[in-house]
Structures are given as structure tokens and as C-alpha cells.
Amino acid sequence: MKAGTDYEVFFHPFTGEGEDAAPDFTKKLTAADIKSKGAGTYLINFEGKGNFTGVFATEEKYSQAPVLRVIDKEQSKKEGILFLNDAKKLTIKSEQYNETVEGTPDVLSQNVISKFADGTYTVKVGGKELVYVAPGKAANYKSEGYYFTVSDPADTDENLNRYPVSGNYVTLVPADTEKNKLEGELKAAFEITGKEIDVTDIATKISYTGTPLLEDRDTLLTRLAKKGTTTAKVIVKKDSTKTAVSSDSYYVSASGDYGDPGTVTLTFKGNPLKGMTGTVTKKVTVTPRKITDADLKSGDIKVVFTETESSDAITVPYSKGGATAAVDVMVKDADGEYIYLNEGEDYSVKYSGNKSISTGSDKAKVSIKFKGYYSGSLKNALNFTVDKAEFDLGTIKAEAPDKIYNIKGKKNYFKSIPALYDGTEKLTKADYELVGDYRYFIGDEEITNADAKSVPQDSKITVKFTAKLKDGSKNYKAVAAGGTVDFSAIYYLGSYNMSKCKVSIEPQSYNDGWAITPDPKDITITIKANGTTVTAKEGDYEIVSVTNNQKVGTATIILKGKGRFCGTKKATFKIVKPKN
């Protein structure tokens, strides 16, 4: 608490003599009042202020309050009285913390008092050496002199004079004898030294586990063990035996301890209530956890197919761009429980041998490459069989490119020739053949070359056709009778080509790793036509895909026209750190 802010100090003068003396609580004097008033005895009192209320001493209860005795110095000088507080500065040597076998700390102030008794420490005031008197022995001194005794505050405060903390002291006071010509008191402070701690066998780098170091203090030193040791140790400094002290002999705190890779600063501090002192700071780098095939064998890492939740080989249909199978990767946490890792953030998946049909024991393979909080890789973590894909609408899609409206062109200008795709890969004529002709529709109405001049501008056109899987196809197998499938594709007969448009996108704010897709209001698409600038409206296009859009930097977006705008356009936009 702070004087003047939390409390005020005032004084009550004592009235009466001997056993009848008592403080007068009707009078509240300040320090200035006492200075002008002169000699006397005063009870020191405290009154709460600000956030505190009440008084420390009351008329009913004041025995614990301190007492100030003011003596007339000129008169005392004539009488030969000396004051303890005028004593030459005392230098008390430090005492070493010690405790019993049971762990009870010694009261070290008794050692200090014994050294006053045996003359190791002497007290002089004005050139006169004072005489030490053991408590209760003052009556033995008959002649006038200067007698002092030493009181021990540890008698009433069990936290004093035992531990290596500040504030340890004994108090020199006049001995209680009528022949004593000594007044005042003197506080003699001394230091208790403890055993200074040190930290040994600690690693400078440890592997990421997903939990902060201090989340479980019981395992902290084990996690911090340097290579070739089983545990780090907190020991007494310069102890050649390097014997570990008990866990309650020190405190430990950490900064940067979030459980993530990075630098953690650990601060170990001796517990003075256990006789320990000193502070040791250690920096530990948490590195990404390295994953190896040994982790897979031991079960610390598990890789399974998402579909079956098993690592047993499965059969996957052929895909022209390469057959894939979704996988899950799990790692054991500190409690031995499996937690799922995030693809893209913690690892990436790579496939090999997946672009052709499997024969015999030749299977496609899944490899895992770790990143972020993990490192290393697992080659051939899983394998699967690639079988022929079904030639049907579930596997194969038809697409037709948009066309620019040009009524002055050839009579079939509105026709777009479709193609078949397996994912993003275009099929070749080696896989299928056309059965019949392409047919074109606006809504339910079929249009032909004869209708070319009546085809409206910005039309949405559907092309329909039948395709047949070729006999002997090595990658696909027929599902429908005769191997034929009816396909359709939609395209636009638009006025403006998206590929020639100018696209401007407002910078987007980074959002803690979440994928960002620009709002249409932040996208401006323009094109110059016939001397004017045309701006696309929200319904004129759609967002097909956005990539690289989870971190600060440049993201890519694919836009596809609808109606008067047709075709596609690739553009970029910036992801920036928030201003705040």
C-alpha cells in the first residue's frame, strides 16, 4: 500500500502515567504537530484512503499498533542519554539457509543474536560501546550504563528470518532496567543466502508435439532432455553430482509457449521458501516434427483411405488426369489419441503409377509429404488398383466453348462443337465415336442452319449428341447397352468475349488462413466495344474457381461469362494484411 494514496498516518498522544497511560483517541496529530509539540509518547495510527476505509487502531483494540516515543534531545544530552538509532552502521554477515531433516527451516536470526551475545558484533554510539544483555537478565545490572538486548520478529512472524528473501532483520532495543541510559531502537537487517539453481541436460531444439511445454509440468523436463539423456534437470549450481532438486524447489514460466514451432523462452526461478535462489533463462526452439516410415510402422502415424477408413488396398476407377483416392492422415497426440491432420496445411498427397490401368502386382501408390508443423515424407504409404472407368454421365462430361454472336458470319456461326472430358482432361477419338449429328436447342426448340438469322443475340444454347465407346478401349468400359451415351452441353452466344475484358479486383484482407472469395461488388469487368465501355453486371458472369487464396500474396480467379458475356478470363487479386 502507498502512503498518501491508500492511507494516511496520524498520532494519538498518550496521557496518564505508568500502567494508567493510554492513547487519547480524541486527538489526531500530524507529524508536523509532533515536531512542534515536542517530547512525548504517541500511538501511531493509520486511516484508509481512496480504495480503503477504516482505521488500524481503535480505542478498544490498539495493542498491535506501533508506538513513537519523542525525547527532548537537549535534555537527554545533559543526562548522558544515548540513542540506538545514532549507532555506528552495523554490518551483519549473511546466514546460509538451512533446514532440518524433516524440512523445517532454521530460524537464522538466532545465529545473529548469539553473535551479539558472544561479542562478534558490537554496537557503538558516540564512541561508547553498548553492553549486550540477554532477554530477561537486565535486572542483574545495578550500575548506570548503556544496555541493549535484541528482539527477534520471527517469534511472532513465522515467515521472517528463515528464508532467502528480503526483509530479514532483528531489532536492537534498550534493556528493561532503571539504570539504563539508552533510548530508541535499531533495526539490523541481514541477508539469508540460499542455494542457487542451475538447469542442465536441456536441449536447444525439441520436436513439435502440438501442446505447449508448460501444459503438463510433470513431463516438462522429460520433453526438454537433450539427446543422449532421459531428462533435463534443475540442480544446485556447482553441484558436481548434478543431483536434481525437488519440483517444488523452483518455479518455471515461459513466453512464446503456444505449442507451435518457434522459440520458447523458459525462465526457471528458485523457490526461496525451499532455500533456493537464482534465475536461469533458457531458449528452446520447437522444430516441426519429422515424420518417417518408422512412425508409420510404430503406429504413431496412421494413413488410411477416407472411403474405407482402412489402409487395405482399394480399387479406383481410371481417370485420364490420373486416378486419385482421398486419404486421411492421423497422428498420435501426447495422450496417445489420434488426431486428424489437415491436407494442404499439414501435408500434401502425391500419386504415382495412377495414369494407367493396373496389371498384376503393379499398383498405384500414395506418398505423403509433410509441411507446416511437420516435416519429412512417407513414400508409398498406401497403394491401390486402377481399374477401367465407366463410360457414362457419372464419369464423362460434355463441354462446348462459348461463341461470339455474328449474324453476318457463315450460316452455322452459332454452332459450337462439343468435346468429352474426363475431369479436366479431354478424351480423344481413340476412346469414342459420334453416333449421328449434333443437335442445337434454345429451350425446347431445335434450331438449324435455316434458323441462323433468327437466333437471338446473347442466347443460351444447348447442344445434344450421342457418343459410343469404341470397341477395345483400354481405359473405359461400357455401361449402357451398345456402349452409347446421350450427352448435352450448354454454351452462350454472347456479345462480348470475356478473354478480352479488363478485370479489376479490390485487395482482400487476410482472414486467419480462411479461403477468400471476392464479393461481386469488389469485381469490375469492362470491355470497349463500338467506341464505348461496357461494364459487366453481377449476373453476366460466375466465379469458376479461386486458388492460392488463403495467405497474404497474389490469388488467382477464373471467371466465366453468362449471357452477353461469354468465354472465360483468368485474373489475379491481392490478399493483404489488415490495417489494424
Salt bridges, closest charged atoms under 4 A:
GLU8 OE2 - LYS49 NZ 2.86
GLU47 OE1 - LYS28 NZ 3.09
GLU95 OE2 - LYS115 NZ 3.20
GLU144 OE1 - LYS181 NZ 3.93
GLU183 OE1 - ARG69 NH1 2.34
GLU196 OE2 - LYS237 NZ 3.84
ASP201 OD1 - LYS226 NZ 3.93
ASP248 OD2 - LYS274 NZ 3.66
ASP295 OD1 - ARG289 NH2 3.98
ASP402 OD2 - LYS560 NZ 3.74
GLU446 OE1 - ARG439 NH2 3.05
ASP522 OD1 - LYS521 NZ 3.48
ASP540 OD2 - ARG564 NH2 2.98
